Amino acid sequence: MPYCCQCGCATRNTDVYCGSCGAGQPGASKAKPTVSEISPRTASILCYVPVAGWIAAIVVLASHRFRSNRDVRFHAFQGIYLFVAWLLVDWVIGPAFHAPSHLMNGFGVFPGVFLGGVLKAVIFFAWIFMLVKTSQDVVYKLPLIGELADRSVAEQR
């Protein structure tokens, strides 16, 4: 049985840190998985994490491992384009339909104010839908965005 290098308490072979003093143990493996260890399916799923999947998509597109995997690159491009659509709704369409107070109708709400929220809900649903489809190993092309992603992958070859 190994002992802690700091305080001398008994530890297990698999302990990365001592349970008593918290010191790191020299024999334990602290390696974290890298892009080279992620499966293509997992990489594709990570590209559709709502609002933050664009980061994984950029990593996938930049990694050498997935350079020749057409399906993973398709999911990465489609995930980025979904995020761009989210930004367009959030920064352009939503503020464009925000009504000044003198244009409000009798109910206090301008009808166009809800357009941004509805479009955001549609994009969020598309992210969840693509998470499910990708986890089932289905390559599904979203309308418009899927065609753009398909063209982007074709241009990369």
C-alpha positions as CSV (number, residue, x, y, z in Angstrom):
1,M,0.0,0.0,0.0
2,P,1.5,3.4,-1.0
3,Y,1.7,6.3,1.3
4,C,1.4,10.1,0.8
5,C,4.6,11.8,-0.1
6,Q,3.6,14.8,2.0
7,C,2.0,13.6,5.2
8,G,2.6,9.8,5.2
9,C,-1.1,8.7,5.3
10,A,-2.1,5.6,3.4
11,T,-3.4,6.1,-0.1
12,R,-4.5,3.9,-3.0
13,N,-2.6,3.4,-6.2
14,T,-5.3,5.3,-8.2
15,D,-5.4,8.3,-5.9
16,V,-4.2,11.5,-7.7
17,Y,-4.4,13.5,-4.5
18,C,-4.0,12.5,-0.8
19,G,-7.4,12.3,1.0
20,S,-5.9,13.7,4.1
21,C,-3.7,16.7,3.1
22,G,-4.6,17.1,-0.6
23,A,-1.0,16.8,-1.9
24,G,-0.6,15.5,-5.4
25,Q,0.7,12.0,-5.6
26,P,3.7,11.4,-8.0
27,G,2.7,7.9,-9.2
28,A,-0.9,8.7,-10.2
29,S,-1.8,9.5,-13.8
30,K,-3.0,13.0,-14.2
31,A,-3.4,12.8,-18.0
32,K,-6.6,14.2,-19.5
33,P,-8.1,13.1,-22.7
34,T,-7.0,15.1,-25.8
35,V,-8.6,15.6,-29.2
36,S,-6.7,12.6,-30.5
37,E,-8.6,10.4,-28.0
38,I,-12.1,11.7,-28.6
39,S,-14.3,9.5,-30.9
40,P,-15.8,11.0,-34.0
41,R,-19.3,10.6,-32.6
42,T,-18.4,12.5,-29.5
43,A,-16.7,15.3,-31.4
44,S,-19.8,15.6,-33.6
45,I,-22.1,15.8,-30.5
46,L,-20.0,18.5,-28.9
47,C,-20.4,20.7,-31.9
48,Y,-24.1,21.1,-31.0
49,V,-23.9,22.0,-27.4
50,P,-26.2,25.1,-27.2
51,V,-24.4,28.4,-27.3
52,A,-21.0,26.9,-26.5
53,G,-20.7,24.3,-29.2
54,W,-18.9,26.7,-31.6
55,I,-15.8,26.3,-29.5
56,A,-15.7,22.5,-30.0
57,A,-16.5,23.0,-33.7
58,I,-13.5,25.2,-34.2
59,V,-11.3,22.7,-32.3
60,V,-12.6,19.9,-34.5
61,L,-12.0,21.9,-37.7
62,A,-8.5,22.8,-36.6
63,S,-7.5,19.3,-35.5
64,H,-5.5,17.1,-37.8
65,R,-7.3,14.0,-36.6
66,F,-10.7,15.0,-38.2
67,R,-9.3,16.6,-41.3
68,S,-10.4,13.7,-43.5
69,N,-13.6,12.8,-41.7
70,R,-16.3,14.3,-43.8
71,D,-19.2,13.7,-41.3
72,V,-17.5,15.2,-38.3
73,R,-16.5,18.3,-40.4
74,F,-20.0,18.6,-41.6
75,H,-21.3,18.6,-38.0
76,A,-18.7,21.2,-37.0
77,F,-19.7,23.5,-39.8
78,Q,-23.4,23.1,-39.2
79,G,-22.8,23.8,-35.5
80,I,-20.9,27.0,-36.3
81,Y,-23.7,28.1,-38.7
82,L,-26.3,27.5,-36.0
83,F,-24.4,29.7,-33.6
84,V,-24.1,32.4,-36.3
85,A,-27.8,32.2,-36.8
86,W,-28.2,32.6,-33.0
87,L,-26.0,35.7,-33.1
88,L,-27.9,37.2,-36.0
89,V,-31.2,36.8,-34.1
90,D,-29.7,38.1,-30.9
91,W,-27.8,41.1,-32.3
92,V,-29.7,42.1,-35.4
93,I,-33.2,40.8,-35.7
94,G,-34.1,41.1,-32.0
95,P,-33.1,44.8,-31.7
96,A,-34.5,45.7,-35.1
97,F,-38.0,44.7,-33.9
98,H,-37.7,46.3,-30.5
99,A,-40.4,48.9,-30.5
100,P,-40.2,52.4,-29.0
101,S,-42.7,53.1,-26.3
102,H,-44.8,55.4,-28.4
103,L,-45.5,52.6,-30.9
104,M,-46.8,50.2,-28.3
105,N,-50.4,49.1,-28.8
106,G,-53.1,49.1,-26.0
107,F,-51.7,46.0,-24.4
108,G,-48.3,47.5,-23.9
109,V,-46.6,45.0,-26.3
110,F,-45.5,45.5,-29.9
111,P,-46.3,42.4,-32.0
112,G,-42.8,42.3,-33.5
113,V,-41.0,42.0,-30.1
114,F,-41.8,38.3,-29.9
115,L,-40.1,37.5,-33.2
116,G,-36.6,37.4,-31.7
117,G,-37.8,35.1,-28.9
118,V,-39.5,32.8,-31.3
119,L,-36.5,32.6,-33.6
120,K,-34.2,31.9,-30.6
121,A,-36.5,29.1,-29.5
122,V,-36.4,27.6,-33.0
123,I,-32.6,27.7,-33.0
124,F,-32.4,26.2,-29.5
125,F,-34.8,23.4,-30.6
126,A,-32.6,22.8,-33.6
127,W,-29.5,22.4,-31.3
128,I,-31.4,19.9,-29.2
129,F,-32.7,18.1,-32.2
130,M,-29.2,17.8,-33.7
131,L,-27.8,16.6,-30.4
132,V,-30.3,13.7,-30.4
133,K,-29.8,12.9,-34.1
134,T,-26.0,13.0,-33.8
135,S,-26.0,10.8,-30.7
136,Q,-27.9,8.3,-32.8
137,D,-25.2,8.5,-35.6
138,V,-27.6,10.1,-38.0
139,V,-26.2,12.8,-40.4
140,Y,-29.1,15.2,-40.7
141,K,-29.0,18.3,-42.8
142,L,-31.0,21.2,-41.4
143,P,-32.7,23.4,-44.0
144,L,-30.4,26.2,-45.4
145,I,-27.8,25.7,-42.7
146,G,-27.2,22.1,-43.7
147,E,-26.7,23.1,-47.4
148,L,-24.1,25.7,-46.3
149,A,-22.3,23.2,-44.2
150,D,-22.3,20.7,-47.0
151,R,-20.8,23.3,-49.4
152,S,-18.2,24.3,-46.8
153,V,-17.1,20.6,-46.4
154,A,-16.9,20.2,-50.2
155,E,-14.8,23.3,-50.6
156,Q,-12.3,22.0,-48.1
157,R,-11.4,18.9,-50.2
